[in-house]
Amino acid sequence: MNEPLRVFDGHNDVLFATRETGSITDRPDGGHIDLTRAQTGGFAGGFFAAYAGNDAVAGAADVDLWAGELPAAVPQPIAAREIADQFDRLDQWSKSVDGFETVTTLDQLDACLTGEFIGAVPHIEGAAAIRSDLRNLSSLYDRGLRSVGIVWSRPNQFGHGVPFIHDHSPDTGPGLTEDGISLVSRCGEFGIVIDCAHLNERGFWDVYDTTPHPMVVSHAGAHSVCPATRNLTDEQLTAIAETDGIVGITLSVAHIRPDGRNDVETPIDVFCDHISYVVDHIGIDHVGIGSDFDGATIPNTVGDVTGLKPIFAALRERGYTAEELAALAQTNWRRVIASTWQ
């Protein structure tokens, strides 16, 4: 009998989602992830994103994200406080919650992948908390930072993200700033994963030209299937494979449905179709899961983290072998992380 799959996830927003309740064991808000459901769903761990929300700046104007509007940049000192608060919560969970630990080394990663505990790799989504001169990058690394998403769609001192638009190219603006190029280079020296999710196409190619490590996009889809700005062109997917990198396929319905509707009434097969397209285009070794749990509208057929099991059951029914399912679940992510952290 096959061992149950344990899934490493490229992206979740549970740290931001629990900023009011503060708990990973009790979610009165519901949400997508808590400890019990994670264990039930075979969730091994993943990148836990700390994120400075659009409401971090007092008096910030409301925007309509789905109309392509983006909020203004969050000032670095404000973003830094937001990230510190969320990393503090991650530390508290790691110290006080049995079966949950922060992951900053390969030994710890392997332990979570084999089921010793649920592991959280500290990630920043949107690098606004990092100083332009990078002087606090070392202290953030010491704090546990092992992965950086350069932007969350809105601009910052390092680059420009994509607005949320359907039927549109991801080529929506300029590439990385000079400070952004420096950030990619310095993260390469530290062995910090650079995540290109939310980054516009020119920024993606700047990372491709700069990083010494595999290209990573933690949560996105294929533009050829769902032509949203958040998704990757076939050329970008090919570049990820050329660097032995990985794309985590998102469960965000607006970015997997061909019509771009933000509709919970989305079958699991729509997600599986997306997996199959990318696997056929660049190979099984460069595809993983990047759910966006607690940060997106996901199919009600998945529901929450327990829905990982029916996802992999559906993929198994499509003929994926045990080895291929393991690659999608964790071994691809493990290879890319090891290549970067070494």
N, C-alpha and C positions, 0 to 999 in steps of 0.2 A: 504494500500500500504506500502511495506517495505521501511524503511529509507535506503538511499544509503550507501553502505559500505564505511568506512574510513579505510585505510590500514596503519598499522605501519610496517615499513620496517627495517629488521635487519641490513642492510648495504648498504651504498652508498659512492661514492668517489667524490662527487661534490666539496668538499673543495679543494681537490688536483687538480681536473680538471679545476677549475676556478682561479688557482694561477696567471695566466697571465691577465685575464679579470677582476677578482675581483667581479663579479656580479652574483647574484642569480635571478635577474629580467630580464637581457638581456644576452642571450647566443649567441654571433655571431659565436661561434664554433659549435653551434647546441647542442651537448651533449644530455643527457638523462633527466635532471631535470632542470627546472626553476620554478619560483613561479606560473606563469599562468598555465603551463602544470600540475604542481603538484596539483593545485586546481581542474583542469578539470578531472584529473585521480582519484580523491578521495584519494590522498596521505595525510594521517594525519600527518606523520612525521616519524622519525626513528633515528637510530644511524648514525651520520655524522662523517665519519672517517677523522682524520688528519693523514697524512702519509708522512714520509721522503722518497722522491723518489730516484731511483737508480742514478739519475743525481745530487744528493745533494753534492756528493764528486767530486771536480774538478779532471779531469783526470781519472775518474773511467773507467775501461775497459768495452767495450760493451760485452754483453753476449746474447746467444740465449736461452731465457727462455723456449721455446717450445721444445728445445732439451735437457732439463733437467739441463741446466746450471743456476747457481745462482750467483748474484753479492755478493761482499764482504759486511761485516757489515758496517753500517754507524756509525761513531764515535758519542758518546753520545752528545758532545757539538753541533755538526752540526745538529743532529736529534732534539735536544731541540729547536734550533732556527727555524727549519722548522715547528715544531709543534706550537710554539708560534705564528708564522706568521699566520698560518691557524686558530688558536683559536682567534686571533685578528680579522680576517675577519668574523668569526662567530659572535663575539661580535658586529661588525659594522652592519652586516645584522640585528641582533636582535634589535638594537637601531634605525635603519633607514628604515627598510622595513616593511611596514604595512602588518600585517597578517603573520608575521614570528617571532618566538621567540625561544630562547634557553630554553631547558628543563632540570632542575636539581632536581626537586622535584616531588612527586607523584601528588600533586595538579596540577602542570603544565602539567604533562603527561596526566592526565584525561581531562584537558581543550583542549589539542590538539586532543585527541581521539574523543572528542565530537564535534569538528569542530570550536572551537574558533579561532584557528590559526594553521599554520603548525609548528610543533615542531621539534627541532634538539637537540638530546642528544649528548653531546660531547664525542667522542670516539677516542682513539689512536690505529691505526693499526700498530703493531710492536712497542714494548716497548723500543726501543733503546734510546728514549729521557729521560727515567727514569734512574737515577743514580743507579749503582750497590748497593750502600749502602741505597738506597731508600730515601735519605734525601730530595729530591724534590717532593716526592709523595704527601705530605701534601699540598704543594703550588699548585700543579696541581689539586688536589681535590678542593681547594678553587677557582681555576680558572674555575671550572666547570666540570672537568673530572669525568665521571660516568661509563666508560666502557673501558677496556684495552684488546686489542688483543696482546697476548704475542709476537707473531712473525708475520711478513709478509714473509713467506717462507725462506728468507735468515736468517742466524744465527744472534743472538745478545747475549748480556751478560746474558740473561735469559733462552734461549732455542734454539731449532733448528726446522726449518720449513721443509716443503716438497718441493722438486723440482716438476716441472710440467711435469709429465710423465703419459702416458696412459698405461693400462695393467700392473700395478705395485701396490704393496702393499703400504699403507701409513707408514709402518714400515721402515723408511729410515735413522734412525740414533739414537743418544743417546737422553735421556729424558731431563728434565729440569736441569739446573745447580743448585747449592746450592742457588745462588741468585734468581733463578727463583722460587724455593720453597718458599723462603722468600717473594717474590713479591706476590705470590698467597695468602699466609697467611695474609699479611698486607692489601691487597685489600679486603680480607674477613672482616677484622676489620673495614675498612672504609665503607663497603657496595658498593664497586666498582665491577661491573660485570666483570668477567674474560671470555674472548672470546677465544675459542680454534680453530677458523678458521685458516688455514694455518699451524697449529702445527702438528708435526709428531705424530705417534701413541704412542710412549713411553711417549712423553710429555703430551699427552691427559690423559694417565692413571696416570701420576704424579699429574695432576690437580685434577682428580677424587679422588685420595687418600688424597688430601690436602684441597681442598676448603670446607667450611661449607655451600656453597650455591648451588642452582641448576646448573647443567652443561649447558653451552651455547655454541653453535656453530652458529655464526651469518649468515654465507653464505657458504653452502656446498651442497653436494648431497650424494646419497647412492652408495657405492662402488659396491654393488651387481648389480646395474643397469648400472652404468658407472664406470668401474674399473680404476679410476684415483687416483693418490696419494692424491689429494685434498679432496677426498670423504671419507665418514665414513663407516667402516665395520658394519655389523649387530650387532656385539658385542658392538661397540661404541654407536650405536643408542639405544640399550637396556639400556646401562649405563645412557644415557641422560634421558630416561624415568624413570629409577629407582630413579633418584634424583629430579624428577618432573621438569626437564629442558626442553630445546627447541632447535631445529635445524631450522634455516631459510633456506629454499630451494632456491638455487641460480638460476638465469636466465642465467648464463654463459654457453653458448652452449657447450663448450668443456667439461663441467662437468655435463651435463645432457644427452647428446647424448650417447647412448651405444657405438658408434664407436669413440667417443672422438674428432670428427672433429670440428674445430673452424669455423663453417659454419652458417652464418646468415640465410640461407634458412632452418630454423628449425621450424616445426609447434608448435603451442601452446600445442598441445596434448602431445608432448615429455615432456614438463614441467609438465603438468597435470599427466602424467604417473608416474613421479618421486614423486609428491605429494602423489599420491594414494599408491605407494609402501611403502613409509615411514609411512603413516597413517595406512596402514594395518599391518605394522610390530610393531609399538610402540604406536599407538593410536592417535586420532585427537588432544588430549590435548598437544602434544609435538612437533607440527609442525607449522611453520609460514612461512613468506616470508622473504628472505634475498637476495634481487635482485642483488646486485653489480652494480646498475646503475652508469654510468660514470666510471666504472672500469673494464668492461668486454665486450666482444662481446655477444650481446643478440639477440634473434630471431627477424627477421624483422617483424614477425607477432605481436610482442609486440611493437617494435620500440623505445619507451621511456616510461616515467612514465604514460602517458595516457593509455598505454597498460594494466595497472592494471585492468581496467574495462572489457576488453575482456577475461582476465585470469579468473576472477571470474565468468563471464558469462559461460565460458567453464566448470568450476568446478560445477556450478549450473546445467548445462545440464547433468553432470555425476551423479546427484542425491544427491549431498551434500545439507543438510538442511540449513535453514537460521541460525540456531544456530551454525552449524559446519562451515559455511562460516565466521561467526563472529569470531569464535575461530581462524581460519587460518589468518584472517585479522588483529586482534588486541588483543583479550582477552587473548590468550595464552602468547603473549609477555608482556601484562600488568601484568599478574599473576607472571611471572618469575622476572620481574623487581621489582615489589613490594616486593617479597620475599627477594631480595638482598638488596634493598635500605632501608628497614625498620630499 
